[in-house]
Amino acid sequence: MPFWPQPYESTTSHWQQTNRGPTSLWDHGRDAALPAEADYVIVGAGVTGASLAYHLTRPGATAEGKRVVVLDAKDVGSGASGRNGGHVSPRSFMYLSELWAPLEHGGGGLSMEQSVEAWFFELDNLEYIERLVKDEGLDVDFWRGERYEVFTSEERVAENRAAYAKFTTAIAASRFAGRKLPWTMVDDPAKAKELSRNDRALALNIGPAGSWHPHRGVTALLRLALGSTTSKCDFFSWCPVQAFARAGDGWALDCGERGTIRAKHVILATNAYTRHLFPGDTTGLKDHLVPTLAQAGRVVPPASFAGPRALDHTYAVELGPYLIQTPHAGLVLGPYIDVLEKGRIHSRAELFYQDDDSKVTDGVRRWLQSYCGDDFTGWGQEGPGEGLVHHWSGILAISLDAQPLVGPVPDHPGLWLAAGYNGHGMAMIVNLTRSLASHLKTGEWDAYMPRHYAITKERLDRAQKHADKLT
Ligand SMILES: Cc1cc2nc3c(=O)[nH]c(=O)nc-3n(C[C@H](O)[C@H](O)[C@H](O)COP(=O)(O)OP(=O)(O)OC[C@H]3O[C@@H](n4cnc5c(N)ncnc54)[C@H](O)[C@@H]3O)c2cc1C
């Protein structure tokens, strides 16, 4: 039975609710006839598809003088990109521990040099988005500031201390020596509580952060692609690709009642839904990307956390949320997966291998309702219309080895993929698709992008041996 159209109606996120004006791309190309062929077809109009379309259609890029078609099974930003937490933030040095940990312990199994490279790649992504937003004059609520990474257990405080020492040394010994480590550690509980306004804080890291309105961000990038003066780019919403097959020296995409489109180069930007395009796959590709249910909400703070007392940092809290302050609508926050597991709010089976974003759960709703009042000092009483006002879900893709899959799909000439960001795609995708566009032009891996993102049989095999880590 085909996966599309989905038999349910997805929840609507805050971002999707607040991007409905005349410059949004709702229903764009929904009733237009699909062309029979194009030079490049991008499947998926989330941030991966939109950003790749943008980079492919710049003057001098590979699609100059050529036709690019973007397809989405639903609307622009209808997947995780339009439903996330809005953070565009590189992770702190604590992320290096995750990358470096062996696969059998749930890590990325990378060398220290590879880990440091991936870490700096995220850092550069923020710089790049900031520049792009400014240069293109995008109206996407982009904010640049700092993030508090808050630790609430002695165990994590100790790990953080050790990580800081270890990774400062590792970076100094890597080819990135000389680059500044843009994080400071506050290892004093009283100071940590005061800064974070969180009574449970024992220590915190302060480092670079960004946020944006992700649905407007995706829309703006796609609009720039559609307006390209050097390429012809079209977008067809509500056009699910049901299957693909080799056709001549390219691919034929079966889009059901919308017809068939052929292209020499097809790029899958289908993230958590990629597995449905590889039903009989035995290479490990299909199983490498695990669709995972995530939920977020919008909280309107009382006056105690508004105006001059509004939060002026984004947050990542141990056994708490990822959280941003929007310009006008209060806070957007969601629980990390381990909050749900350790708090016995959801079992792994309820979170992993799920691709239905029509449901929100009572357990997460209760958590979102109580988090700010429980943890922020002096939050106080919420009045009518304050507190949790909206709650939605989305499907992200966990990659079995904690790293995205990017580039040519082995044994499928002309088929490319970029997916699997472990709930952290905004922190790497715009940079990553710039490199992918370069690869499409030159035929060579862009040396700037971590080489271990490449899709290899060896990598898929290795990760499959640890596929049971999510069950
Ligand atoms: C609740 C939540 C909170 C998150 N918070 C953050 C955060 O704060 N910061 C951060 O960096 N990341 C966050 N993420 C992760 C981030 O949203 C993703 O990494 C990112 O959006 C992935 O973008 P994408 O374009 O690859 O995938 P998606 O946005 O999921 O886009 C894939 C698109 O492909 C389309 N598609 C799939 N299959 C087909 C097909 N067969 N035919 C046609 N179209 C198809 C889908 O309709 C969809 O639009 C969060 C995710 C969720 C769900």
The ligand as an ORCA input file, in Angstrom:
! r2SCAN-3c Opt
* xyz 0 1
  C       9.545     18.718     17.022
  C      10.877     18.909     16.332
  C      11.793     19.820     16.869
  C      13.018     20.031     16.246
  N      13.824     21.033     16.699
  C      14.951     21.338     16.026
  C      15.718     22.474     16.389
  O      15.340     23.255     17.267
  N      16.881     22.687     15.733
  C      17.303     21.867     14.718
  O      18.400     22.078     14.190
  N      16.558     20.834     14.305
  C      15.391     20.558     14.918
  N      14.609     19.527     14.482
  C      15.056     18.740     13.320
  C      14.896     19.497     11.995
  O      13.598     20.004     11.913
  C      15.222     18.557     10.831
  O      16.540     18.075     10.980
  C      15.101     19.243      9.490
  O      13.931     19.979      9.387
  C      15.165     18.224      8.371
  O      14.872     18.883      7.172
  P      14.565     18.068      5.856
  O      14.222     19.059      4.812
  O      15.674     17.132      5.582
  O      13.323     17.157      6.248
  P      11.763     17.532      6.303
  O      11.544     18.903      6.728
  O      11.074     16.450      7.037
  O      11.341     17.498      4.784
  C      11.172     16.314      4.052
  C      10.113     16.627      2.998
  O      10.089     15.574      2.070
  C       8.744     15.368      1.673
  N       8.672     14.000      1.156
  C       9.004     12.862      1.801
  N       8.827     11.796      1.012
  C       8.368     12.268     -0.166
  C       7.987     11.660     -1.388
  N       8.040     10.319     -1.553
  N       7.570     12.454     -2.391
  C       7.528     13.799     -2.255
  N       7.872     14.423     -1.108
  C       8.286     13.678     -0.071
  C       7.943     15.583      2.959
  O       6.602     15.897      2.693
  C       8.703     16.735      3.599
  O       8.167     17.992      3.278
  C      13.370     19.273     15.083
  C      12.458     18.364     14.549
  C      11.214     18.182     15.145
  C      10.232     17.219     14.537
*
